[in-house]
């Protein structure tokens, strides 16, 4: 099973370093993973930091740790989790851009 901490602390920063064009999305995402913590993905600066942003995020994604890790292992599960409200996003249009990051 994928590890939430490794995803935010290792995988995501490495992906941003490898593909700086992801900054072109130019938005700030907040991930609230119940049972694990919160992380801010700033795609204006190309950074991932633990905790919430100083200003309101453009999109907040919420999920519990178990379902989040299942989705990291099997990204196709995201739609099912979203439809059953186990994964939520307050800006669905922006949340769809996360496919570029998670995939």
C-alpha positions as protocol buffer text, in pm:
chain_id: "A"
residue {
  index: 1
  type: UNK
  ca { x: 0 y: 0 z: 0 }
}
residue {
  index: 2
  type: UNK
  ca { x: 121 y: 349 z: -81 }
}
residue {
  index: 3
  type: UNK
  ca { x: 230 y: 571 z: 205 }
}
residue {
  index: 4
  type: UNK
  ca { x: 76 y: 918 z: 247 }
}
residue {
  index: 5
  type: UNK
  ca { x: 384 y: 1070 z: 409 }
}
residue {
  index: 6
  type: UNK
  ca { x: 614 y: 935 z: 139 }
}
residue {
  index: 7
  type: UNK
  ca { x: 379 y: 1068 z: -127 }
}
residue {
  index: 8
  type: UNK
  ca { x: 384 y: 1425 z: 4 }
}
residue {
  index: 9
  type: UNK
  ca { x: 743 y: 1432 z: 135 }
}
residue {
  index: 10
  type: UNK
  ca { x: 924 y: 1240 z: -141 }
}
residue {
  index: 11
  type: UNK
  ca { x: 720 y: 1151 z: -451 }
}
residue {
  index: 12
  type: UNK
  ca { x: 546 y: 1485 z: -507 }
}
residue {
  index: 13
  type: UNK
  ca { x: 855 y: 1708 z: -458 }
}
residue {
  index: 14
  type: UNK
  ca { x: 1053 y: 1478 z: -691 }
}
residue {
  index: 15
  type: UNK
  ca { x: 777 y: 1495 z: -954 }
}
residue {
  index: 16
  type: UNK
  ca { x: 772 y: 1876 z: -936 }
}
residue {
  index: 17
  type: UNK
  ca { x: 1151 y: 1888 z: -973 }
}
residue {
  index: 18
  type: UNK
  ca { x: 1139 y: 1652 z: -1271 }
}
residue {
  index: 19
  type: UNK
  ca { x: 850 y: 1833 z: -1444 }
}
residue {
  index: 20
  type: UNK
  ca { x: 864 y: 2208 z: -1369 }
}
residue {
  index: 21
  type: UNK
  ca { x: 588 y: 2267 z: -1626 }
}
residue {
  index: 22
  type: UNK
  ca { x: 340 y: 2154 z: -1358 }
}
residue {
  index: 23
  type: UNK
  ca { x: 383 y: 2504 z: -1213 }
}
residue {
  index: 24
  type: UNK
  ca { x: 191 y: 2628 z: -1517 }
}
residue {
  index: 25
  type: UNK
  ca { x: -127 y: 2513 z: -1343 }
}
residue {
  index: 26
  type: UNK
  ca { x: -63 y: 2812 z: -1117 }
}
residue {
  index: 27
  type: UNK
  ca { x: -298 y: 2718 z: -834 }
}
residue {
  index: 28
  type: UNK
  ca { x: -271 y: 2625 z: -466 }
}
residue {
  index: 29
  type: UNK
  ca { x: -414 y: 2293 z: -348 }
}
residue {
  index: 30
  type: UNK
  ca { x: -472 y: 2191 z: 12 }
}
residue {
  index: 31
  type: UNK
  ca { x: -489 y: 1821 z: 92 }
}
residue {
  index: 32
  type: UNK
  ca { x: -657 y: 1735 z: 422 }
}
residue {
  index: 33
  type: UNK
  ca { x: -595 y: 1367 z: 483 }
}
residue {
  index: 34
  type: UNK
  ca { x: -779 y: 1260 z: 798 }
}
residue {
  index: 35
  type: UNK
  ca { x: -552 y: 1046 z: 1011 }
}
residue {
  index: 36
  type: UNK
  ca { x: -234 y: 1172 z: 842 }
}
residue {
  index: 37
  type: UNK
  ca { x: -229 y: 1554 z: 827 }
}
residue {
  index: 38
  type: UNK
  ca { x: -255 y: 1843 z: 583 }
}
residue {
  index: 39
  type: UNK
  ca { x: -25 y: 1947 z: 297 }
}
residue {
  index: 40
  type: UNK
  ca { x: -19 y: 2244 z: 65 }
}
residue {
  index: 41
  type: UNK
  ca { x: 78 y: 2195 z: -297 }
}
residue {
  index: 42
  type: UNK
  ca { x: 163 y: 2537 z: -436 }
}
residue {
  index: 43
  type: UNK
  ca { x: 175 y: 2518 z: -813 }
}
residue {
  index: 44
  type: UNK
  ca { x: 265 y: 2885 z: -847 }
}
residue {
  index: 45
  type: UNK
  ca { x: 594 y: 2821 z: -667 }
}
residue {
  index: 46
  type: UNK
  ca { x: 632 y: 2448 z: -729 }
}
residue {
  index: 47
  type: UNK
  ca { x: 645 y: 2356 z: -360 }
}
residue {
  index: 48
  type: UNK
  ca { x: 489 y: 2103 z: -124 }
}
residue {
  index: 49
  type: UNK
  ca { x: 480 y: 2190 z: 245 }
}
residue {
  index: 50
  type: UNK
  ca { x: 318 y: 2030 z: 544 }
}
residue {
  index: 51
  type: UNK
  ca { x: 30 y: 2229 z: 687 }
}
residue {
  index: 52
  type: UNK
  ca { x: -227 y: 2470 z: 553 }
}
residue {
  index: 53
  type: UNK
  ca { x: -146 y: 2772 z: 335 }
}
residue {
  index: 54
  type: UNK
  ca { x: -136 y: 3125 z: 478 }
}
residue {
  index: 55
  type: UNK
  ca { x: -414 y: 3225 z: 239 }
}
residue {
  index: 56
  type: UNK
  ca { x: -715 y: 3028 z: 115 }
}
residue {
  index: 57
  type: UNK
  ca { x: -630 y: 2744 z: -121 }
}
residue {
  index: 58
  type: UNK
  ca { x: -781 y: 2744 z: -470 }
}
residue {
  index: 59
  type: UNK
  ca { x: -891 y: 2383 z: -415 }
}
residue {
  index: 60
  type: UNK
  ca { x: -920 y: 2176 z: -98 }
}
residue {
  index: 61
  type: UNK
  ca { x: -919 y: 1798 z: -131 }
}
residue {
  index: 62
  type: UNK
  ca { x: -1035 y: 1593 z: 167 }
}
residue {
  index: 63
  type: UNK
  ca { x: -1008 y: 1218 z: 219 }
}
residue {
  index: 64
  type: UNK
  ca { x: -931 y: 972 z: 497 }
}
residue {
  index: 65
  type: UNK
  ca { x: -587 y: 811 z: 503 }
}
residue {
  index: 66
  type: UNK
  ca { x: -700 y: 458 z: 417 }
}
residue {
  index: 67
  type: UNK
  ca { x: -896 y: 561 z: 108 }
}
residue {
  index: 68
  type: UNK
  ca { x: -624 y: 808 z: 4 }
}
residue {
  index: 69
  type: UNK
  ca { x: -361 y: 535 z: 10 }
}
residue {
  index: 70
  type: UNK
  ca { x: -587 y: 298 z: -183 }
}
residue {
  index: 71
  type: UNK
  ca { x: -627 y: 570 z: -446 }
}
residue {
  index: 72
  type: UNK
  ca { x: -251 y: 627 z: -464 }
}
residue {
  index: 73
  type: UNK
  ca { x: -211 y: 258 z: -542 }
}
residue {
  index: 74
  type: UNK
  ca { x: -498 y: 258 z: -791 }
}
residue {
  index: 75
  type: UNK
  ca { x: -567 y: 611 z: -930 }
}
residue {
  index: 76
  type: UNK
  ca { x: -875 y: 485 z: -1121 }
}
residue {
  index: 77
  type: UNK
  ca { x: -1041 y: 449 z: -779 }
}
residue {
  index: 78
  type: UNK
  ca { x: -1057 y: 829 z: -745 }
}
residue {
  index: 79
  type: UNK
  ca { x: -1386 y: 859 z: -934 }
}
residue {
  index: 80
  type: UNK
  ca { x: -1553 y: 591 z: -722 }
}
residue {
  index: 81
  type: UNK
  ca { x: -1431 y: 759 z: -402 }
}
residue {
  index: 82
  type: UNK
  ca { x: -1555 y: 1094 z: -530 }
}
residue {
  index: 83
  type: UNK
  ca { x: -1898 y: 958 z: -626 }
}
residue {
  index: 84
  type: UNK
  ca { x: -1940 y: 800 z: -282 }
}
residue {
  index: 85
  type: UNK
  ca { x: -1820 y: 1125 z: -114 }
}
residue {
  index: 86
  type: UNK
  ca { x: -1522 y: 952 z: 45 }
}
residue {
  index: 87
  type: UNK
  ca { x: -1302 y: 1193 z: -152 }
}
residue {
  index: 88
  type: UNK
  ca { x: -1421 y: 1551 z: -179 }
}
residue {
  index: 89
  type: UNK
  ca { x: -1298 y: 1864 z: -352 }
}
residue {
  index: 90
  type: UNK
  ca { x: -1441 y: 2212 z: -313 }
}
residue {
  index: 91
  type: UNK
  ca { x: -1343 y: 2300 z: -672 }
}
residue {
  index: 92
  type: UNK
  ca { x: -1407 y: 2001 z: -894 }
}
residue {
  index: 93
  type: UNK
  ca { x: -1277 y: 2176 z: -1207 }
}
residue {
  index: 94
  type: UNK
  ca { x: -938 y: 2233 z: -1048 }
}
residue {
  index: 95
  type: UNK
  ca { x: -936 y: 1891 z: -887 }
}
residue {
  index: 96
  type: UNK
  ca { x: -940 y: 1733 z: -1233 }
}
residue {
  index: 97
  type: UNK
  ca { x: -600 y: 1894 z: -1298 }
}
residue {
  index: 98
  type: UNK
  ca { x: -458 y: 1672 z: -1025 }
}
residue {
  index: 99
  type: UNK
  ca { x: -463 y: 1381 z: -1269 }
}
residue {
  index: 100
  type: UNK
  ca { x: -144 y: 1530 z: -1415 }
}
residue {
  index: 101
  type: UNK
  ca { x: 18 y: 1508 z: -1072 }
}
residue {
  index: 102
  type: UNK
  ca { x: -119 y: 1180 z: -941 }
}
residue {
  index: 103
  type: UNK
  ca { x: -73 y: 990 z: -1267 }
}
